[in-house]
Amino acid sequence: MVVVTGPLHGVRVISMGGLGPGPFCGMILGDLGADVIRVDPIGHVDGPLPVDYTVRRSQRSIAVDLKRPEGRDVVCRLAADADAFVDVFRPGVAERLGIGPERLCASNPRLIYARMTGYGQRGPLAEHAGHDINYLALVGALHAIGPSEAPTPPLNLVADYGGGAMLLAVGLLSALLETRTSGVGQVLDVAMIDGAATLMAPYYGMLAAGMWRDRRDDNVLDGAAHFYRTYETADGGHIAVGAMEPRFYAELCRRLDVDVPHDPDDNAAWATHRAALAARFAERDRDHWEQLLDAPDTCAVPVLGIGEAARHPHHRARDSFVEVDGVVQPAPSPRFSRTVLPPPTSPALPGDHTREILAEFGLDPTELLTTGTVRHSAAAAAQED
């Protein structure tokens, strides 16, 4: 029997508004069927379109003025009937606002209170502001990425979304499983810098074993090896080559009609081999090489732009992208055989569901809206009328 609700159906998460890992984690959990309610500042209602609006899908939004005691009471009411609460403020801010773990967990002993920050709740940098690039710099990741001349930020995918949002989701789900046994919630200290360090675990091991040189552009996986890098084609496109194993590399060279040694352990020879392969790829355009190298054992594919990736035959065959409100974007993942994921819902802009959420929790929308404690978005109101 197929159940189209997602495996997290029945789980409720309250998340404070913010950018980066908070909403991204909300999207993941919402896509998986959880009821994710985002608490946004009232000043954001009917404002410019948020830069991260696509990751606000599969969630609901209520806009609350946390400067008012009544607003803080609303948040406490939401948390009282939730499985988890996500605090995205710097250390101590939630306590000053009156929505810290001591208050929320007192009224809901089973609550999982997750604190999502950059540097964590303690340590000399705990109070510091930061972004993905800063966290990567301090765990050795940024130093390893890019050409030899200078480190290159890998977008904000590693610390924000990989180390932050993904491990926030893992932490929340792990704590929820434990709570089913113990009946007691707990507080999670989720730091993007910790998560970024966790992602670097293999490289710390390779460094200790003498299998990694602690400098850029001099290792198998950082672009130095001729069998694991990108090559420019005649039309300015690129082909990504990952033919690390001997048989894959042999098949690549056969199809390219070149005789370039593999030499996986001779990094001194890699520059010469890179030049030989680069010259070959430069002879024809990307489409030519894509067709020629389209085989199970070449480990070579075209480097696609964001605007063209969704059109690739593999993505189309797997339905890897969906369209939500006219915007093409990645589909929810992973795939489940029985608890099939529902289609993503429209992004929740600040205040889109204020009335609905208040009524659902037994609160009077009229009084709270009149006093300015909460706000409802004009666009949502227009659709309701």
N, C-alpha and C positions, 0 to 999 in steps of 0.2 A: 504493500500500500504506500503510495506516494503522498507525503504531507507537505503542502506548499506553505510553510510558515517559517522555515529556517530553524536550525538547532537551538537557537537562543530564545525562542518564543517563550514568553513568560518572565524573562529577566528584565528588570527596569534599572536604568542607569541615569543619574542626574549629573550633568557635567557643566561646570562653569564655563562661560564663553571665553574664547581666546583664539589665537592663531596657532598653526603648526600641529603638534602631536595630539592636542586635545580633540579638536574636531576630526582629525584623521582617524583617531582611535574610535570616535563616535560613529564615523562612517563604517568602519570595519564591523563593529558590534551591531549597528543598525542593519547593515546588509545581511548579517547572519540571523536577523529576526528579533533582536533585543529592542525594547522600547527605550530609546535614548532621548531624553529631554534636556535640551541645552538652555541654560540660563544666561541670557544676553543682557548687556547694559541698555537701559532705556534710551540712552543717547544715540545708540546705533540704529534705532528703528527708523525706517523710511530714509536711511542714508544711502551713500554710494554702494554699489554692488561690491561685496567683500571680495578681495583678491582670491580667497580660497573657497569661493561659494560652491564649487562642485563637490568638495568633500563634506559639505553640510547636508548631503542627501541622506535619505533613510533615517531622518531624525525629526524632532519637533522643537520649536523654539518658544520660550516665554521670556518677555523682557521685564526686568525687575530693577527697581531703584534700591540698591543695597545700602544707600546712605540713610534710608528710612528704617526705623525699627520694624514697621509693618512689612517692608520688603524682605528683611532678614527672616521674619516670621514665615513668609511665604516659602522661602528656600527650605527652612526647617520642616515645614509641612510636607514639602515634596520629598525630602530625604527620609522622612519618617516611614514612608511607604515604598522605599527603594531598596534594591539589593546592593547598589554601589553608588558612590559619590566621587566625582573627580574634581579636585582642587587644582587650579592651574596658576595660582598666585605665587609670589615669592614667599619664602618662609616667614611666618608670623602675620601675614596680611589677613588670612582667613580668620585667625583668632581676633584680630582687631575689629574685623567686620562682624564678629559674633556668629560665625558659621564654621568654626573650627571643629576638629574631631571630638573634643570633650563634650560640646553641646549636642552635636548631631548624633553621636554614638550613644549618648545617654538616653535619648528618646527612641533609638533603634539599635539595640545591642547586636543585631546581626549585620549591621551595615559595614560594608567594605569601603573604607575611606582612603582613596588613592591620591597622593600628593605628587603632581607632575611638575618638575622644575628642571632647570638646566644643570645646576651644579649640586642639587640635592639639599637636604634639610640641615646638614652640618658640614663643617669644613671652612677654611679661610675664604673660599670663594662663594659660599652659600648665598650671600646677599647680593652678589654681583649679577648684573645683566649680561646676557650672552646670546649667541646664535650658533647655528650648526657649525660654522667655520671655526668658532672658538673652541667648542668641545672637541672637534676633530683634531685641532692643533695640540691639545693637551694630552691626548691618548696615543699619539704617534701615527694616527691615520693620515692626517693632512700631509705630513712630512713624506709619506710614501707614495702620494698620488701626484701625477703630473710629469712634465719633462724635467730634465736635470737642472734646468735654469731656475725654476721656481715651482713651489707647490700650486696645485690647481684645485679649487673647490669643486667637489662632485655634486653640483646643485645643493639642495639641502635635504637630500634623501637619506644620508647615512645616520646622522645623530637625531635629527628631528623626527623622521618617520621610521627608520629602521631601529635605532637605539631607543627612541622615545616612544612613539605611538605603538609600535609592534610589541615592545616589551611591557608597555602599559596594559595592552590587551591581554598578554600572557599572564601578567601579574594579577589582573582583575579576575580572570577566569580561574586561575589557580587558587586564589583566595576564596572564590565562590564555591569551588569544589570542597575546600577544607571546611568551610562554614556549614555545609550540608551535614558534615559529620560532627563537628564540635558544637554547632548552634551559636557560635560567637564570632563576631566580626573582628576586624583588625585594621591597622593603619599601614599603608604601603608608602615607602619612600622611593619614588621612581625618578631617576635622574638621567637626563639625556647623555651626560658625560659617562655615566656608568654603562649605559647601553651601548654607546659607541666603543667603549673599551671591551665590552663583551664580544662585539663583532670582530675585534682585532685578535681574538684568542689564537687562531691558527698561525698568525704571523709572529706572535710572541714565541710560540713553540718552534717555528722554523728558524727564528733568529737564534734561539738557544741551542738548536741542533746544528748550527752552522750552515743552514740551507737558505738563509736570507741575508742579503747585504743591506745594511741600514742606510741606504742612499737611494734616491730616485733613479729610475730609468737604468737599472742595472740588474734586474731580476726577471725571472720567468714570467711573473704575472703583472708586471708594471709597465709593459710596453717595450722593454729592452730586447726580449727574445723575438727573433724574426718569425717564429711560428705562433706567436700570441700577441697580436697587435693589429692596428688598422692600416690599410694602404689606400692611397688616393688613386682614383681612376682618371681616365682621360677627360671626362666631363666634369671633374671636380667633385664627384661622389666618392664614397669610400666603401671598402669591403672589410668586414671584421673577420680575422683569421684566428681560430683557436685550435689549430692542429698540433696539440702537444704530444700526443702519442705517436710512435714511429709509423704505425700503419695508416693513421689518418694523415700524417704529414706526407707519406709516400704517395697517397692517393691525390692529395692536393697538388704536389709537384707533377704528377703524371698528367693531370688535367690542365695544368698551366703550361705543360711542355717545357719544364725547366729542370736543370740538374743542380740543385742547391742543397748542400749537406744539411742534415738535421742538427747535429752537434749540440744536443741539449745541455751538456755539461761544460761546453767551451764558450763562455760568455765573451771571451776576447775575439771570437770569430763572428759574433752575432751582427756587428755593424756592417761587415762585408756582405753577409747573407741578406740583411735587411735591404741594402742597396740593390742587390740583384733582384729580389722579389718586387721592390718598389718600381724598378724600371719595367718589369714585365706588366704589372698592373696598370702602369701609366700608358700602356699602348692602346687600351680599349676602354669603352665606357662601362659604367656600373652595371647596366642591364645585360651587357654581353657576359660579364664575369658572373653575374647572378645566375644566368641560364647555364653557363658552362660548368659551374661549380655546384649546381643543384643536384647533390647526390648524398646518400646516407653517410658516407665516411670522409667527407672533406672538411667538416667543421668550419665552413666559410659561408657567410651570409652578408647581404647588403646592410649598410648602416642607414636605417630609415629615419626620416624626420618625424616629428610628432604628428604633423598633418597627414602623413601618408601611412603610418604604421597600421592603423585600423583597417586599411584596404588590403593588407597582405593576405594571401589565400589561407595560410595557416590560422590566422586570427578569425577569418570568416568561417572557416570550417568548425572552429571550436566556440563560436559566438563569444569571443573574448572581449568584445567591445559592445556597448549598448548606447542608445541615444535617450537622454533624459532632457526633456524640454528643449529639444533641438540641439543639444550639445553632445557630441560623440565623446565617450569616456570609457575607461576600463570597466568591465563587468565585475560584479562581486565574485570573490574567490575565497576559499577553494570550492570545489564542487562536491555535493553530497548526494548519495544515491537515493535516500529515502526522504529526509527532511529537506526537500528542494527549496532553494532560496527564492523568495518572492522578487519581482522586479523592483529595482531601486525607486524610491519616491523622490519627488522634486526636492531640491535643496531647501532647507528651512532657513529663511532669512529672519533677522531679529524681529521677534514679536509676532510671527505668523500664526502661532497657535495659542496665544495668551488666553483668550476667552475659553477655548476648548479645554486647556489644561486646568485652569482654575475651577471650572465647573466639574471636571472629572475628579478633582481632589476635594470637592465639597466646599469650595471657597466662592464668595460672592464677587463675580467679575465687575458688576456695576460699581460697587463701593470702592474697590481697589483702583479701578480705572479713573473714577471721579477724583480721588485724592492724589492721583499721579504716582501711586506706588508701583503700578505696572502700566505698560503700554501695549496696544494692539496695532499691528501694522495696517496702514491705510489700504495697501494692495489686498491683504487678506480680508479686510472688512468689506471692500468693494465686491469681492467675489462671493461673500456670504450674503450680501443684500440682494 
